[in-house]
Amino acid sequence: MTFPQLLSGQLAQYSARRIEPARHQEHFFLGGQRQTHATSNQPRTVWQLNYSQLNEEEARSLRSFFESLPVNDFFDFIDPWTGETFPSCRLASPTLNLVAGRDFRYSLELEVHHV
């Protein structure tokens, strides 16, 4: 299953963010000292997607995608910046907060995690 595109063919709208947080673990010792080390050398990527002014068809497409995913199921996500396909992605939230405006335009914030 692949994350849907907008009608324009774009994968995201302006103000989307791509974050590659480092995975690390901290150990705290008596005396106030701490030690930090990487827990994995495999990169993790997070996309924060903010959609606004979606029409009904785009909103319906995103809602259908969300509803078709079994709980904690993975999907393929195409990076909007590079076009690279990332398998084994999941949504950060188990709920979809699709907000309808008065002009029948919709807005939505999603966070996609590549694990």
Long-range contacts (C-beta under 8 A, 24 or more apart in sequence): 1-65, 1-68, 1-69, 1-73, 1-75, 1-76, 2-75, 2-76, 2-77, 2-78, 2-85, 3-65, 3-75, 3-76, 3-77, 3-78, 3-89, 3-112, 4-61, 4-62, 4-64, 4-65, 6-51, 6-54, 6-58, 7-55, 7-57, 7-58, 10-80, 11-78, 11-79, 11-80, 12-47, 12-49, 12-51, 12-80, 13-49, 13-50, 13-51, 13-52, 15-50, 16-47, 16-48, 16-49, 16-50, 16-80, 17-47, 17-48, 18-45, 18-46, 18-47, 18-79, 18-80, 18-81, 19-45, 19-46, 19-47, 19-48, 20-44, 20-45, 20-46, 21-46, 44-113, 44-114, 44-115, 45-79, 45-86, 45-113, 45-114, 46-92, 46-111, 46-112, 46-113, 46-114, 47-77, 47-79, 47-80, 47-111, 47-112, 48-109, 48-110, 48-111, 49-108, 49-109, 49-110, 49-111, 49-112, 50-107, 50-108, 50-109, 51-106, 51-107, 51-108, 51-109, 51-110, 52-105, 52-107, 53-105, 53-106, 53-107, 54-105, 54-106, 54-107, 54-108, 55-104, 55-105, 55-106, 56-104, 56-106, 58-106, 59-98, 59-100, 59-106, 59-108, 62-96, 62-98, 62-108, 63-96, 63-98, 66-91, 66-96, 77-112, 77-114, 86-114, 88-114, 88-115, 89-113, 89-114, 89-115, 90-115
